[in-house]
Amino acid sequence: MNEDTAAVVAELRALTDAIQGLRRDVKQAAACVASASLIAVDASRSEVFAVYMDDELMKVADRMVKAMNKASGD
């Protein structure tokens, strides 16, 4: 019974790690989608301004991901 318990605990830990990895991936994807949407809207308004904003929006997206990870304790 002790070996069964250890196996269940190990499986739960593996599942928890997988879920945390998935959460990180989803957060990063959401930040990228939001950033891409902002870039697309901006590009439709002003192509010159959009070129400048591309880099700035990617920086904002990176900061968003880092802040969300910090807030969730990752």
C-alpha positions as CSV (number, residue, x, y, z in Angstrom):
1,M,0.0,0.0,0.0
2,N,2.9,2.4,0.7
3,E,4.3,1.9,-2.8
4,D,0.8,2.6,-4.2
5,T,0.6,5.8,-2.2
6,A,4.1,6.9,-3.4
7,A,3.1,6.2,-7.0
8,V,-0.1,8.2,-6.7
9,V,1.8,11.1,-5.1
10,A,4.4,11.0,-7.8
11,E,1.7,11.0,-10.5
12,L,-0.1,13.9,-8.8
13,R,3.2,15.9,-8.7
14,A,3.8,15.2,-12.4
15,L,0.2,16.3,-13.2
16,T,0.7,19.5,-11.1
17,D,3.9,20.3,-12.9
18,A,2.2,19.8,-16.3
19,I,-0.7,22.0,-15.3
20,Q,1.6,24.8,-14.2
21,G,3.5,24.5,-17.5
22,L,0.2,24.7,-19.4
23,R,-0.8,27.8,-17.3
24,R,2.4,29.5,-18.2
25,D,2.0,28.7,-21.9
26,V,-1.6,30.0,-21.9
27,K,-0.6,33.2,-20.2
28,Q,2.2,33.8,-22.7
29,A,-0.1,33.0,-25.6
30,A,-2.7,35.4,-24.3
31,A,-0.2,38.2,-23.9
32,C,1.1,37.6,-27.5
33,V,-2.5,37.7,-28.9
34,A,-3.2,40.9,-27.0
35,S,0.0,42.4,-28.3
36,A,-0.7,41.3,-31.8
37,S,-4.2,42.8,-31.7
38,L,-2.8,46.1,-30.5
39,I,-0.2,46.1,-33.3
40,A,-2.9,45.3,-35.9
41,V,-5.1,48.1,-34.7
42,D,-2.2,50.5,-34.6
43,A,-1.1,49.4,-38.1
44,S,-4.4,50.2,-39.5
45,R,-4.2,53.7,-38.2
46,S,-0.7,54.6,-39.1
47,E,1.9,52.4,-40.7
48,V,4.8,54.6,-39.7
49,F,3.7,54.7,-36.1
50,A,3.0,50.9,-36.1
51,V,6.7,50.2,-37.0
52,Y,7.8,52.2,-34.0
53,M,5.1,50.6,-31.8
54,D,5.9,47.0,-32.8
55,D,9.0,47.0,-30.6
56,E,7.3,48.8,-27.8
57,L,4.3,46.5,-27.7
58,M,6.5,43.4,-27.6
59,K,8.3,44.9,-24.6
60,V,4.9,45.6,-23.0
61,A,3.8,42.0,-23.7
62,D,7.0,40.6,-22.2
63,R,6.5,42.8,-19.1
64,M,2.9,41.6,-18.8
65,V,3.9,37.9,-18.9
66,K,6.6,38.6,-16.3
67,A,4.2,40.4,-14.1
68,M,1.5,37.7,-14.4
69,N,4.1,35.0,-13.6
70,K,5.3,37.0,-10.6
71,A,1.7,37.5,-9.4
72,S,0.8,33.8,-9.7
73,G,4.0,32.8,-7.9
74,D,5.7,31.1,-10.8
